[in-house]
Amino acid sequence: MGNLPEACGRPVGRSWSHRNLRRKPWPSGRGGSRCPAQRGITAARADNPWLAAGSQTVQQQAPRDFARATAGFFAGTHGRPSWRKAGRDEGFRVTGQRGKQWDVRRLNRNWGQVRVPKAGWVRFRWSRDVPADARSFRVTRDRAGRWHVAFAVIPAPVQGPGTGAAVGIDRGVTISAALSTGEMLTAPGLNAREQARLRRLQRRLARARRGSNRRGKAKIAVARLTARERDRRRDWCEKTSTGIARRFDVIRVEDLNIRNMTRSAKGTAERPGRNVRAKAGLNREISRSGWGLLVRRLEDKAPGRVEKVPPAYTSQRCSACGHADGRSRESQPRFRCTACGYAGNADVNAARNIAAGHAVKARRGDGASRPVNREPQLLASQHA
């Protein structure tokens, strides 16, 4: 992997800055113009031998990706493209016909090779078979210094059991995902020893001088620990989402705006926030629980079978009688209905409300009948 930056990665960044970073960051017109940028790269290759040593296929793909990202931003389907940063956004994409512009082969059970333009055959860990319809692949380098290769293929959806079984998923911090079946799943993270080491490394990184070798080593060590935690969380989300998609035909989750929920509470200089440190800790725990990744992978693996339910009062509504009262939530894990006396785990109770698809309105009714919690005599007569 040592020759990849020179053969493909660094020429891409240099060629982009040579012709494109001199002009405005946003090209004129909706979606930008690809041809001028590509012609600029061709002219730059003729003037700079070090640039011509890189792969033209990879270099020409950079303005195409930028134009597609810009078009998606103006169409409102994607966010605003950001500038690449060394050490964080390292990578390139190779397109073309397999067998001509690029190729891949398997060596043995655990290893394979991919042919990268101007770099030759590069060995990589074989984790799964490469489909025959793969048209491109992307090589990336994460903050921990690890290289990854990903082949662009849309996998087939995971088939459900066909029984019409439905499940509700309540996402939390203490319990990452509670199912309406009573299962409680927790996303794995760093153990106590790893967390203590991460805190030491972060303090060392904060004290190190910018640009020093000591800071660079500490930064890599922190990145490796956080990458370990991220890998465990992704592995858990992949296995959990696959299992749920195979076991249930209908999957219901809360319609949560995670971006707003994890927004900082520090406020401004004129209006400073309150409980900023506590809110920052809650934001970290929400991110570590993998709420968004779990639902996103469920939607990818079970398209059309994931339903989002309004989250209002799902944790206060009794799944047995339908009574909604904030006092029923005695503690984080304990739920005891003040009307019928039903007791159980609060997260499982909320998951069952989500599985039933209940949308409790502002007056805490079910939306189809009168809010019985405001007429306890009606509730008593129903269960007499």
Secondary structure, DSSP 8 states (H G I E B T S, - for coil): -TTHIIIIIHHHHHHHHHHTTTS-SS-SSTT--HHHHHHHHHHHHHH-HHHHTS-HHHHHHHHHHHHHHHHHHHHTSS-------TTTSEEEEEES-BTTTBEEEE-SSSEEEEEETTTEEEEEE--S---TT--EEEEEE-TTS-EEEEE----------SS--EEEEEE-SSSSEEETTS-EE------HHHHHHHHHHHHHHHHS-TT-HHHHHHHHHHHHHHHHHHHHHHHHHHHHHHHHHHH-SEEEEE---HHHHT----B-SSSB-SSHHHHHHHHHHHHHHTHHHHHHHHHHHSTT-EEEE--TTTTTB-TTT--B-GGGB-SSSEEE-TTT--EEEHHHHHHHHHHHT----TTSS-SSS--GGG-HHHHHHHT-
